[in-house]
Amino acid sequence: MISEIQTRGVFDIIKKSALISGRKQSDITVIAVTKAFPVSLMNSAYEAGFSVLGESRVQETEKKLPKFKYLEQSELHLIGHLQSNKVKKAVEIYDVIQSVDSIKIAGKINRIAAFAGKNQKVFLQVNTGNDPAKYGFLKDDALAALSTIIELENISLLGIMVVAPLTNDEKNLRKVFSETRMLRDKIRDKFCPTCKMLSMGMSGDFSIAIEEGATHVRIGSALFGERPQW
């Protein structure tokens, strides 16, 4: 399922895009998105060098884990919408929850993490493109919520995550990505120094996202081929 040619092509694009943004390929973390793929691909992905894996559904990940051979060596990120009734299991499973899109969810993560004796690493999901089909804080709402979220003792805010609108309009994509970067910069410089990371860009637009400052890109089909139907 993992094509060496596809993998090499992805890393060539990352290297080129990183140089355009004045960085090195090693500055960019690839989150290999294994959602909807079988656990055998998770194992193969790790063996191919992808130790940071992205999943979208808590129940799906939970079912895969007993047969995932590299759990201790990997870093699991939840990149899909987190429902309130799945928070407890999400805190148990994931190293990083990227989809914190409300104060309510942040508060529940904090309470459950405190009970578990864990400091949960999170990203704040924003909807910079004001896309009604996407989850996430609007820009102004994110700043308003920040004062509450950064006071939560069992949460560490590592960065910002955005899912860009589904479009081929490069100008619009660059606008969304650059505005997200500027929001990250403002949060990092004025409110939360640990908020350094920027998760944006997927298989169809990760080169643009890197050029605009992404530190983490979420790549599935460009590495593994067409995703199975849910």
C-alpha positions, 0 to 999 in steps of 0.5 A: 500500500505504501509506494516508494515512488509516492513517498519520494515525490511527497518528500521532494515537494516538502523539501522544495516548499520548505526552501521557498519558505526559508526552512529545511525539510527537517523543519516539517513534520509529516502526519501520516493520515491513516484514517479509514485504512486498516491497521496493517497500513499503520504498521507499514507506515511506521516501518516506512519511517512515519512515526507520527500518525493521524486518525479522525475517529476515536472508535476506529483508532481504539479498534486498531490499537490492539494490532498496532505493533508500534504504539509505544514508538509512535505519536498519535494525533487526533485530527478529526472532530471530537465529540464530548462523549468521546473525550475520555477515550481520546485522552487515553489514546492520543498523544496530541488532540488537534481538534479542540474547537470549543471552550467546552471541549477544552474544559472536559479534556482538562478535567479528564486529563487531571483525573488521569494524571496526564498533561494533554497536548492540544492544538486549537482548531480554527476556521480561518476561512469562515467555512460553514462546513468546517469546525473550529473557532473563528479568528476573533472567537479563538482569541476570546477563548484563549484566556480561558484555555491557557489557564487550564492546568492539564492542557498544553497548547502546542499550536494551531490547526486549520482545515482549509476550504476545499478549493483549487483557488490558490489565492484563497488557500494562501490567504487562509494559510497566511491568516492562520500563521499570523494568528499563531504568531499573535498567540505565540508572541502575546499570550502563549509562548508554547503555541509554536506549531502550525498544522495545516495542509493536506494531500491536495494543498500541503505545498502551499501550506508549507510555503505559508509556514506550516510546521505540520502537514496531514498527508494521507492519499498522496502517500497511501493512495485512495482512501477506502470508503468509510 
